[in-house]
């Protein structure tokens, strides 16, 4: 009887933990967008530092950043 009660408690704890994680993720639907934009801004800064402001690498990074900003804006 004690073992069964322990197993039920563990199962209930796991369900609560998994349910709480999904609720926390749903609380900030733009979190992924913010992180993605920050990462692409970092890549742009790095491309400018390594290849120059007018390089094709920087232009490509600018394009990727603009696309991500547009996608996040219309979510």
C-alpha beads as a LAMMPS data file, in Angstrom:
LAMMPS data file: protein, C-alpha beads

75 atoms
74 bonds

1 atom types
1 bond types

-500.0 500.0 xlo xhi
-500.0 500.0 ylo yhi
-500.0 500.0 zlo zhi

Masses

1 110.0

Atoms # bond

1 1 1 0.000 0.000 0.000
2 1 1 2.833 2.389 0.859
3 1 1 4.613 1.694 -2.436
4 1 1 1.449 2.359 -4.406
5 1 1 0.927 5.680 -2.621
6 1 1 4.518 6.677 -3.359
7 1 1 4.131 5.847 -7.048
8 1 1 0.913 7.853 -7.257
9 1 1 2.670 10.801 -5.612
10 1 1 5.574 10.633 -8.038
11 1 1 3.242 10.387 -11.031
12 1 1 1.241 13.367 -9.780
13 1 1 4.443 15.377 -9.290
14 1 1 5.618 14.601 -12.815
15 1 1 2.267 15.626 -14.291
16 1 1 2.307 18.896 -12.357
17 1 1 5.861 19.643 -13.474
18 1 1 5.084 18.996 -17.130
19 1 1 1.874 21.008 -16.981
20 1 1 3.646 23.930 -15.345
21 1 1 6.356 23.984 -17.996
22 1 1 3.865 24.266 -20.819
23 1 1 1.950 27.006 -19.003
24 1 1 5.131 29.005 -18.486
25 1 1 6.024 28.656 -22.152
26 1 1 2.573 29.835 -23.232
27 1 1 2.826 32.891 -20.986
28 1 1 5.348 34.582 -23.320
29 1 1 4.519 33.755 -26.938
30 1 1 7.069 36.310 -28.228
31 1 1 10.000 34.918 -26.235
32 1 1 11.257 32.899 -29.175
33 1 1 11.004 35.925 -31.447
34 1 1 12.966 38.100 -29.052
35 1 1 15.689 35.490 -28.684
36 1 1 15.853 34.954 -32.450
37 1 1 16.114 38.684 -33.167
38 1 1 18.835 39.103 -30.532
39 1 1 20.794 36.234 -32.077
40 1 1 20.456 37.642 -35.595
41 1 1 21.517 41.089 -34.358
42 1 1 24.592 39.440 -32.844
43 1 1 25.337 37.737 -36.173
44 1 1 25.005 41.076 -37.981
45 1 1 27.370 42.778 -35.545
46 1 1 29.853 39.940 -35.958
47 1 1 29.641 40.085 -39.774
48 1 1 30.259 43.840 -39.731
49 1 1 33.213 43.455 -37.375
50 1 1 34.823 40.685 -39.426
51 1 1 33.966 41.648 -43.006
52 1 1 33.007 45.327 -42.997
53 1 1 29.782 47.305 -43.082
54 1 1 29.219 46.986 -46.833
55 1 1 30.217 43.328 -47.219
56 1 1 27.891 40.722 -48.682
57 1 1 28.044 38.871 -45.355
58 1 1 26.690 41.919 -43.527
59 1 1 24.019 42.423 -46.189
60 1 1 22.949 38.807 -45.814
61 1 1 22.789 39.160 -42.020
62 1 1 20.739 42.376 -42.392
63 1 1 18.315 40.580 -44.668
64 1 1 17.894 37.701 -42.194
65 1 1 17.304 40.178 -39.374
66 1 1 14.654 42.097 -41.369
67 1 1 12.819 38.877 -42.250
68 1 1 12.751 37.787 -38.609
69 1 1 11.536 41.212 -37.467
70 1 1 8.728 41.141 -40.030
71 1 1 7.698 37.628 -39.058
72 1 1 7.632 38.524 -35.364
73 1 1 5.745 41.759 -35.987
74 1 1 2.811 39.966 -37.619
75 1 1 2.464 37.162 -35.077

Bonds

1 1 1 2
2 1 2 3
3 1 3 4
4 1 4 5
5 1 5 6
6 1 6 7
7 1 7 8
8 1 8 9
9 1 9 10
10 1 10 11
11 1 11 12
12 1 12 13
13 1 13 14
14 1 14 15
15 1 15 16
16 1 16 17
17 1 17 18
18 1 18 19
19 1 19 20
20 1 20 21
21 1 21 22
22 1 22 23
23 1 23 24
24 1 24 25
25 1 25 26
26 1 26 27
27 1 27 28
28 1 28 29
29 1 29 30
30 1 30 31
31 1 31 32
32 1 32 33
33 1 33 34
34 1 34 35
35 1 35 36
36 1 36 37
37 1 37 38
38 1 38 39
39 1 39 40
40 1 40 41
41 1 41 42
42 1 42 43
43 1 43 44
44 1 44 45
45 1 45 46
46 1 46 47
47 1 47 48
48 1 48 49
49 1 49 50
50 1 50 51
51 1 51 52
52 1 52 53
53 1 53 54
54 1 54 55
55 1 55 56
56 1 56 57
57 1 57 58
58 1 58 59
59 1 59 60
60 1 60 61
61 1 61 62
62 1 62 63
63 1 63 64
64 1 64 65
65 1 65 66
66 1 66 67
67 1 67 68
68 1 68 69
69 1 69 70
70 1 70 71
71 1 71 72
72 1 72 73
73 1 73 74
74 1 74 75
